Amino acid sequence: MKEIIIIGAGDFGKEVAWLIEDINKITPTYIILGFLDDTIEKIGTSVNGYNVLGPVSCLPDIIKKNPACATIAIQNSQGRKKIVDMLPDFDRWETLIHPNVNISETSRVGIGSIICSGVNISVNSSVGNFSIINIGSVIENDCVVDDYASVMCKTVVGSHSIISHHAYLGSNCTVTAHRTIGVEAQVGPGSVVVNDIAEGTTVIGVPAKKGLFDGERYSYL
């Protein structure tokens, strides 16, 4: 059994704990030591039965006592990258794939990525390092999902598409075949992408057009 620490005690952290519990139901694999989170109010509390042990900076001290692996359960890609960069010597990032994920033998998933329940990844596709493919999403054939990408629930990525690093695809959106979503681009929930999306651009709607995200909601320009 591997000891594992979940970094991030928010909503996605709870989902990742559930994912690990589902893995253990099939093959006992992990002992969840608890969460790490920089939110002061959460430290010392319990989230779904697991203690919040301290801030992320505690990880080096914890692994001196326990040879634990870790996963980053934070939906914000820049947040994930910041944590990886602040722990350059840590090399036990765990890749988590839910037992019911359907993934082709000709596809690959990189280190530190999280593939949630009900995901389908078709042939000759790749998911990079520290990316998230959330519940019920579909990655069709010959796609590239680059490092630190975030694909939210029930999103469909059409064949031969590229989701560049740090891109964000909101829940229930569709990327039609042969599209490129640029670096740090955002696609709002429920949107349908029929054109390539430039680097750093936010789009929303059906079909997806340029928009804004103010941290809480999407709106058209």
Buried (B, 14 or more C-beta within 10 A) or exposed (E): EEBBBBBBBBEBBBBBBBBBEBBBEEEEEBEBBBBBBBEEEBBEEEBEEBBBBBBBEEBEEBBEEEEBBBBBBBBBBEBBBBBBEEBEEBEBBBBBBBEEBEBBEEBBBBBBBBBBBBBBBBBBBBBBBBBBBBBBBBBBBBBBBBBBBBBBBBBBBBBBBBBBBBBBBBBBBBBBEEBBBBBBBBBBBBBBBEEBBEEEBBBBBEEBBEBEBEEEEBEEE
